[in-house]
Amino acid sequence: MRINIFNFEKDWNLVEPHLNDPDVVELLNQGMLRFSLRDDKWNHLPLWDTENEHGPWEYTKFDTHDTYAFEKQTEDPEYNVLIDKYYEILTDMGIDLEEDVSLEEFLEPVEDDEDEKIREISKKFDNEIRSIYDKYVPKKNSYRWYQCFGAADYLRDWSKKLAEKTFPNYDWKTYRKYELKTVPGHDYKIDTGCTTTIGKSGNENFLIFDIMLFDNSSIEEILESVGLNKKILQNEHENVEN
C-alpha cells in the first residue's frame, strides 16, 4: 500500500484540461456561491458570480495569499529600488524618519487635512508598491487561483469531480471530519471540521487530491485532519459514502 499527495504545482498541466468542463464549472460555482452566502464576518466581497471576475482565492477566510504576496514583494529586486527612491525623495524634502518608523508606515494613506505634498507622494508610493505586490497574487487558472482556504467543505463536490476527470481510473471518495467548536464570546458553535478527497487505484494505492493542503501538510497530517490513518484508510475506503 502506497499513499501519495497529488502535487498541483508540479502537475497542474494534468488538471488544466478539465477546469472548463461543464460539470466541474457548475460545482465550483455552486460551492463558491454557498460559501459567499455564509453568515460570518469574512464576507467582504459580493456573492459569488461568474461575471464579477473575482477568483475563489479572494474569498478565503485567512490571509494566506496576502502574506505570500507581501513576502514575495519584499524579496523582489524592484522593492529595494523603490524604497531607496522614496527615502531619497523625503530626504530632499528635509524629512528624516525616526528610527522606529518605516517608510511604509510613514507613507500610509493620510487624511485629507494632512500636508498635500506628502499626500501626493503617499499616493504615488502606494500605486508603485501595489504594482509589485500584484505580481504575486494568484493569477487566473493557476492552482493558487482556486485555493479558497476555509472553503474546502463547500468545494468538496468540485474537488471530487475534478479528481474524477483528472484520474478516471481511481475510485474517489470524500472524507470529512465534523467538529463543532464554541465561538469565543458567543453562545453558538461553528463547524470547524476538515474535508479532503482521496482516490484508490486498482493496485491498492491511494492518492490524496487536496488543492488546499498539498503543499503545506504531510500525508499523516491530512489523514489525521479527517480522522484517518493509513490502516483506517485501507479498511474503510470501500465503506465511505460517495
C-alpha positions as CSV (number, residue, x, y, z in Angstrom):
1,M,0.0,0.0,0.0
2,R,1.3,3.4,-1.0
3,I,-0.2,6.9,-0.4
4,N,0.8,9.9,-2.4
5,I,-0.3,13.5,-2.4
6,F,-1.0,15.0,-5.8
7,N,1.3,17.9,-6.5
8,F,-0.9,20.6,-8.0
9,E,2.0,23.0,-8.6
10,K,4.2,20.4,-10.3
11,D,1.5,18.6,-12.3
12,W,-1.0,21.4,-12.9
13,N,-1.0,20.5,-16.6
14,L,-2.9,17.3,-15.8
15,V,-5.7,19.3,-14.2
16,E,-5.9,22.3,-16.6
17,P,-7.8,20.4,-19.4
18,H,-10.7,19.8,-17.0
19,L,-11.1,23.2,-15.4
20,N,-13.7,24.3,-18.0
21,D,-15.6,21.0,-18.1
22,P,-19.3,22.0,-17.6
23,D,-19.8,19.7,-14.6
24,V,-16.6,20.9,-12.9
25,V,-17.5,24.6,-13.5
26,E,-21.1,24.1,-12.2
27,L,-19.9,22.5,-9.0
28,L,-17.3,25.3,-8.4
29,N,-20.0,27.9,-8.9
30,Q,-22.4,26.1,-6.6
31,G,-19.8,25.7,-3.9
32,M,-18.5,29.2,-4.1
33,L,-22.0,30.7,-4.0
34,R,-22.8,28.8,-0.9
35,F,-19.6,29.8,0.7
36,S,-20.2,33.5,-0.1
37,L,-23.6,33.2,1.4
38,R,-22.2,32.1,4.8
39,D,-23.3,34.1,7.8
40,D,-20.0,35.3,9.2
41,K,-17.7,38.3,9.3
42,W,-15.4,37.3,6.4
43,N,-17.8,38.2,3.6
44,H,-16.1,41.3,2.3
45,L,-16.9,40.6,-1.4
46,P,-20.2,40.3,-3.2
47,L,-22.0,37.0,-3.7
48,W,-20.1,34.7,-6.0
49,D,-20.9,35.5,-9.6
50,T,-19.0,34.2,-12.6
51,E,-19.3,37.6,-14.2
52,N,-17.6,39.6,-11.5
53,E,-14.1,38.3,-12.3
54,H,-13.2,37.6,-8.7
55,G,-11.3,34.4,-8.1
56,P,-12.0,31.8,-5.4
57,W,-8.8,32.8,-3.6
58,E,-10.2,36.3,-2.9
59,Y,-13.0,34.8,-0.7
60,T,-10.6,32.9,1.6
61,K,-11.1,33.3,5.3
62,F,-7.4,33.7,6.0
63,D,-4.5,36.0,5.0
64,T,-2.5,33.2,3.4
65,H,-2.4,34.8,-0.1
66,D,-1.8,38.3,1.3
67,T,1.1,37.0,3.4
68,Y,2.6,35.2,0.5
69,A,2.3,38.2,-1.8
70,F,3.8,40.5,0.8
71,E,6.8,38.2,1.5
72,K,7.5,37.9,-2.2
73,Q,7.1,41.7,-2.7
74,T,9.8,42.4,-0.1
75,E,12.1,39.9,-1.9
76,D,11.6,41.5,-5.3
77,P,14.6,43.5,-6.5
78,E,12.2,46.3,-7.5
79,Y,11.2,46.7,-3.9
80,N,14.6,47.9,-2.6
81,V,14.9,50.2,-5.6
82,L,11.5,51.7,-4.8
83,I,12.3,52.1,-1.1
84,D,15.6,53.8,-1.8
85,K,13.8,56.1,-4.3
86,Y,11.3,57.3,-1.8
87,Y,13.8,57.7,1.0
88,E,15.7,60.0,-1.3
89,I,12.6,62.0,-2.1
90,L,11.8,62.5,1.6
91,T,15.4,63.3,2.4
92,D,15.4,66.0,-0.3
93,M,12.3,67.5,1.3
94,G,14.2,67.7,4.6
95,I,12.2,64.8,6.2
96,D,14.3,62.5,8.4
97,L,12.3,59.5,9.6
98,E,12.6,58.4,13.1
99,E,14.4,55.0,13.7
100,D,11.2,53.2,14.7
101,V,9.2,54.5,11.8
102,S,9.4,52.6,8.5
103,L,8.9,54.2,5.1
104,E,5.7,52.2,4.6
105,E,4.3,53.4,7.9
106,F,5.1,57.0,7.2
107,L,3.6,56.8,3.7
108,E,0.4,55.0,4.7
109,P,-2.7,56.7,3.2
110,V,-3.2,60.0,5.0
111,E,-6.2,62.1,6.0
112,D,-7.3,65.0,3.8
113,D,-6.1,67.6,6.3
114,E,-2.5,66.3,6.1
115,D,0.2,68.0,4.1
116,E,-0.8,68.0,0.4
117,K,2.7,67.3,-0.8
118,I,3.0,64.2,1.5
119,R,-0.4,63.1,0.4
120,E,0.6,63.1,-3.3
121,I,3.9,61.2,-2.5
122,S,1.9,58.7,-0.4
123,K,-0.5,58.0,-3.3
124,K,2.3,57.5,-5.8
125,F,4.2,55.2,-3.4
126,D,1.1,53.2,-2.8
127,N,0.5,52.7,-6.5
128,E,4.1,51.7,-7.2
129,I,4.4,49.3,-4.4
130,R,1.0,47.8,-5.2
131,S,2.3,47.0,-8.7
132,I,5.0,44.9,-7.2
133,Y,2.6,43.2,-4.8
134,D,0.1,42.4,-7.6
135,K,2.8,40.4,-9.4
136,Y,2.5,37.7,-6.6
137,V,-1.3,37.4,-6.1
138,P,-2.8,34.3,-7.7
139,K,-3.4,34.5,-11.4
140,K,-6.5,33.2,-13.1
141,N,-6.4,29.5,-13.9
142,S,-3.3,28.9,-11.8
143,Y,-3.7,26.4,-8.9
144,R,-3.4,29.2,-6.4
145,W,-6.3,31.0,-8.0
146,Y,-8.5,28.1,-6.8
147,Q,-7.1,27.9,-3.3
148,C,-10.0,29.3,-1.2
149,F,-8.8,28.5,2.3
150,G,-11.7,27.8,4.6
151,A,-14.0,26.7,1.8
152,A,-12.8,23.1,1.4
153,D,-16.1,21.6,2.6
154,Y,-18.1,23.9,0.3
155,L,-15.9,22.8,-2.6
156,R,-15.8,19.1,-1.8
157,D,-18.1,18.1,-4.7
158,W,-16.0,20.3,-7.1
159,S,-12.8,18.7,-5.8
160,K,-14.1,15.2,-6.2
161,K,-15.4,15.9,-9.7
162,L,-12.1,17.4,-10.8
163,A,-10.3,14.4,-9.4
164,E,-12.6,12.0,-11.3
165,K,-12.0,13.9,-14.5
166,T,-8.2,14.0,-14.0
167,F,-7.8,10.4,-12.8
168,P,-10.8,8.4,-14.0
169,N,-9.1,5.1,-13.1
170,Y,-9.3,5.9,-9.4
171,D,-12.2,5.3,-7.1
172,W,-12.7,8.7,-5.5
173,K,-14.2,9.3,-2.1
174,T,-14.8,12.4,0.0
175,Y,-13.7,12.2,3.7
176,R,-14.9,14.6,6.3
177,K,-14.5,15.1,10.0
178,Y,-17.2,17.1,11.8
179,E,-16.0,19.2,14.7
180,L,-18.2,21.8,16.4
181,K,-16.4,24.4,18.4
182,T,-17.9,27.2,20.5
183,V,-17.2,30.7,19.2
184,P,-15.4,32.7,21.9
185,G,-17.7,35.3,23.4
186,H,-20.8,33.8,21.8
187,D,-23.4,31.1,22.7
188,Y,-23.3,29.3,19.4
189,K,-21.0,26.8,17.7
190,I,-19.5,26.6,14.3
191,D,-18.3,23.6,12.3
192,T,-14.5,23.6,12.1
193,G,-14.2,20.1,10.6
194,C,-11.9,19.2,7.7
195,T,-12.6,17.7,4.3
196,T,-10.3,16.0,1.8
197,T,-10.6,13.9,-1.4
198,I,-8.8,10.6,-1.7
199,G,-8.7,8.1,-4.6
200,K,-7.9,4.4,-4.6
201,S,-6.4,2.7,-7.6
202,G,-6.8,-0.9,-8.7
203,N,-3.4,-1.9,-7.2
204,E,-4.4,-0.7,-3.8
205,N,-2.5,2.6,-3.9
206,F,-4.1,5.9,-2.7
207,L,-3.8,9.4,-4.0
208,I,-4.7,12.5,-1.9
209,F,-6.2,15.2,-4.1
210,D,-6.3,18.3,-1.9
211,I,-5.6,21.6,-3.5
212,M,-5.7,23.4,-0.1
213,L,-3.3,21.2,1.8
214,F,-1.0,19.5,-0.7
215,D,1.9,22.0,-0.3
216,N,1.8,22.6,3.4
217,S,0.7,19.3,5.1
218,S,2.1,15.8,5.2
219,I,0.2,12.6,4.4
220,E,-0.2,11.9,8.1
221,E,-1.4,15.4,8.8
222,I,-4.1,15.3,6.1
223,L,-5.3,11.9,7.1
224,E,-5.4,12.9,10.8
225,S,-7.4,16.1,9.9
226,V,-10.3,13.9,8.7
227,G,-9.9,11.2,11.4
228,L,-7.9,8.7,9.4
229,N,-4.6,6.9,9.5
230,K,-3.1,4.6,6.9
231,K,-4.7,1.5,8.5
232,I,-8.2,3.0,8.8
233,L,-8.0,4.4,5.2
234,Q,-7.2,0.9,3.9
235,N,-10.0,-0.7,5.8
236,E,-12.7,1.9,5.4
237,H,-12.3,3.2,1.8
238,E,-14.9,0.9,0.4
239,N,-17.5,1.9,3.1
240,V,-17.3,5.7,2.8
241,E,-20.2,7.5,1.3
242,N,-19.5,8.9,-2.2
